[in-house]
Amino acid sequence: MRTYGDPCGIARGLDRVGERWALLVVRELLLGPKRFTDLRAGLPQVSPDVLAQRLRELESAGIVHRRKLAPPAASQVYDLTDWGRDLEPVVLALGRWGSRAPFPPGDGELGVDAFVLALKTLFDPSAADGLSASYELRLGEHHFHARVADGRLELARGSAAQPDATIDTDPPTLARVLWHGGRARDLAVEGDRAAVTRFLSLFPPATPAAVA
């Protein structure tokens, strides 16, 4: 393992997650375990060899571990260890900071997990004052349960039991509605539309940084 040779905790942390793609692998696992092919789908720009190398490094560092799902799936998946999950506030804080930076050139789109984590990154607790509601987000074949209560947002993979409202769309469309002047009527909505309107107001766009 390459090292900065610096005893500072920041340097020691970067020794373990500072390599290119490492933190994005962690990002892809924050919402739950994934197969190698699922990680590739979420990180289409990384080569299979580089991804495999990063997974080996993260596993060696005690951040990721491999396990097999119970039958009938019996697939090998990668998951974060407890120490790896401790990186969530670090990743979200970096996302909040990075959201103020200019977008990269090109027409790249957010992956599903990256988009859902962007909601956690941009969530405004003050805008959720007094709101207590449950939502199901259907983003293509991926379903997520969103719960807003006590000024907090909880997001988990999977369907919601008796949600107040369901939003059925795809990440690019929802991103346009939230941050790029899209129309809420472009979303397929079931249930409490007022709750959906309130939900859509909880994620204000980041203020761009003053870059000279």
C-alpha positions in Angstrom: 0.0 0.0 0.0 1.3 3.4 -0.9 1.4 5.8 2.0 2.0 9.5 2.7 4.1 8.5 5.7 2.3 11.2 7.7 0.9 10.3 11.1 -2.0 12.9 10.8 -5.4 11.2 10.8 -6.3 12.9 7.5 -3.2 11.4 5.8 -3.9 8.0 7.3 -7.4 8.1 6.0 -6.2 9.1 2.5 -3.8 6.2 2.7 -6.8 4.0 2.6 -9.4 5.8 0.4 -7.4 8.3 -1.4 -6.7 6.3 -4.6 -8.7 7.2 -7.7 -12.2 5.6 -7.6 -11.9 4.3 -4.0 -14.4 6.8 -2.5 -16.8 6.3 -5.4 -16.7 2.5 -4.7 -17.7 3.4 -1.1 -20.4 5.7 -2.5 -21.9 2.8 -4.5 -22.0 0.6 -1.4 -23.6 3.0 1.0 -27.1 1.9 0.2 -26.3 -1.8 0.5 -24.3 -4.6 -1.0 -23.7 -5.1 -4.7 -22.3 -7.6 -7.1 -19.3 -6.7 -9.2 -21.5 -6.2 -12.2 -23.7 -3.8 -10.3 -20.7 -1.8 -9.2 -19.6 -1.6 -12.9 -23.0 -0.4 -13.8 -22.8 2.4 -11.3 -19.2 3.3 -12.3 -19.2 2.9 -16.1 -16.0 4.9 -16.6 -13.8 2.6 -14.5 -12.2 -0.4 -16.1 -12.9 -3.9 -14.7 -9.2 -4.3 -13.7 -9.0 -1.0 -11.9 -12.3 -1.7 -10.1 -11.1 -5.2 -9.0 -7.8 -3.6 -7.7 -9.7 -1.0 -5.7 -11.9 -3.6 -4.2 -8.9 -5.7 -3.2 -7.3 -2.6 -1.6 -10.5 -1.6 0.3 -10.9 -5.2 1.5 -7.3 -5.4 2.7 -7.9 -2.1 4.5 -10.9 -3.4 6.3 -13.4 -1.1 4.6 -15.1 -3.6 2.3 -15.7 -7.3 2.7 -17.0 -10.0 0.4 -19.8 -12.4 1.2 -22.3 -14.8 -0.4 -26.0 -14.2 -0.4 -28.2 -17.0 0.9 -29.7 -19.4 -1.7 -31.3 -19.3 -4.1 -29.3 -16.2 -5.1 -25.9 -17.4 -3.8 -24.2 -14.5 -5.5 -21.0 -13.0 -4.2 -21.5 -9.4 -3.2 -19.3 -6.6 -1.8 -20.5 -4.8 1.3 -19.1 -2.2 3.6 -17.8 -3.2 7.0 -18.9 -1.2 10.1 -15.8 0.9 9.7 -16.5 1.4 6.1 -20.1 2.6 6.9 -18.5 5.2 9.2 -17.5 6.9 5.9 -21.1 7.9 5.1 -21.0 11.4 6.7 -17.6 12.0 5.1 -18.9 11.1 1.7 -22.0 13.2 2.1 -20.0 16.2 3.4 -17.7 15.9 0.4 -20.8 15.7 -1.8 -22.2 18.9 -0.3 -18.9 20.7 -0.8 -18.5 19.3 -4.4 -22.0 20.2 -5.4 -20.9 23.9 -5.5 -18.3 23.1 -8.1 -18.9 23.4 -11.9 -20.3 20.4 -13.7 -17.7 18.4 -15.7 -17.9 18.7 -19.5 -19.8 16.1 -21.4 -23.3 14.5 -21.0 -22.6 12.1 -18.2 -25.6 11.2 -16.1 -25.9 10.4 -12.4 -26.2 6.8 -11.6 -29.2 5.7 -9.5 -27.3 5.3 -6.2 -25.4 8.6 -6.8 -28.6 10.4 -7.4 -30.3 9.0 -4.3 -27.2 10.0 -2.2 -27.4 13.5 -3.9 -30.8 13.8 -2.2 -29.3 13.2 1.2 -26.5 15.6 0.3 -28.8 18.5 -0.6 -31.6 17.8 1.9 -32.5 21.0 3.8 -33.8 20.1 7.3 -35.4 23.6 7.8 -37.5 23.1 4.7 -38.9 19.8 6.3 -40.1 21.6 9.5 -43.4 20.0 10.5 -43.4 17.4 7.7 -43.8 13.7 8.6 -44.4 11.6 5.5 -43.3 8.4 3.8 -42.5 8.1 0.1 -41.6 5.4 -2.4 -39.3 6.5 -5.2 -39.5 4.2 -8.2 -36.5 5.0 -10.4 -36.8 2.6 -13.2 -36.4 -0.9 -11.8 -34.9 0.5 -8.6 -37.2 1.3 -5.7 -36.3 3.3 -2.6 -38.1 4.1 0.6 -37.8 7.8 1.7 -39.0 8.8 5.2 -39.1 12.5 6.3 -39.7 13.2 10.0 -38.3 15.4 12.7 -36.3 17.4 10.2 -34.5 14.3 9.0 -34.4 12.3 5.8 -33.9 8.5 5.8 -33.4 6.7 2.6 -33.2 2.9 2.1 -33.3 0.6 -0.9 -36.6 -1.3 -1.2 -40.3 -0.6 -1.4 -42.2 1.4 1.2 -45.0 -0.1 3.2 -48.1 2.1 2.7 -46.3 5.3 1.6 -48.2 8.6 1.7 -47.1 9.0 -2.0 -45.3 7.3 -4.7 -43.1 9.0 -7.3 -42.4 7.0 -10.5 -39.8 8.4 -12.8 -36.1 8.2 -13.7 -33.1 10.0 -12.2 -32.6 12.5 -15.1 -36.3 13.5 -15.1 -36.4 13.9 -11.3 -33.1 15.9 -11.4 -34.6 18.3 -14.0 -37.7 18.8 -11.8 -35.6 19.4 -8.7 -32.7 21.5 -10.0 -33.1 22.4 -13.7 -36.5 24.0 -14.1 -38.4 20.8 -15.0 -42.1 20.5 -14.4 -43.6 18.4 -11.6 -46.3 17.2 -13.9 -43.6 15.2 -15.8 -43.5 12.8 -12.7 -46.0 10.0 -12.4 -47.4 10.4 -8.9 -49.8 8.3 -6.8 -51.2 9.3 -3.4 -50.9 12.6 -1.6 -49.9 15.2 -4.2 -49.5 17.9 -1.6 -46.9 15.7 0.2 -45.1 15.3 -3.1 -45.0 19.0 -3.7 -43.5 19.4 -0.2 -41.0 16.6 -0.9 -39.8 18.3 -4.0 -39.0 21.5 -2.0 -36.6 19.8 0.3 -33.6 19.7 -1.9 -32.5 23.2 -3.0 -29.7 23.4 -5.5 -26.2 24.2 -4.1 -25.0 27.8 -4.4 -22.1 27.8 -6.8 -18.7 28.5 -5.3 -17.0 31.7 -6.2 -14.2 30.4 -8.4 -11.7 32.9 -9.7 
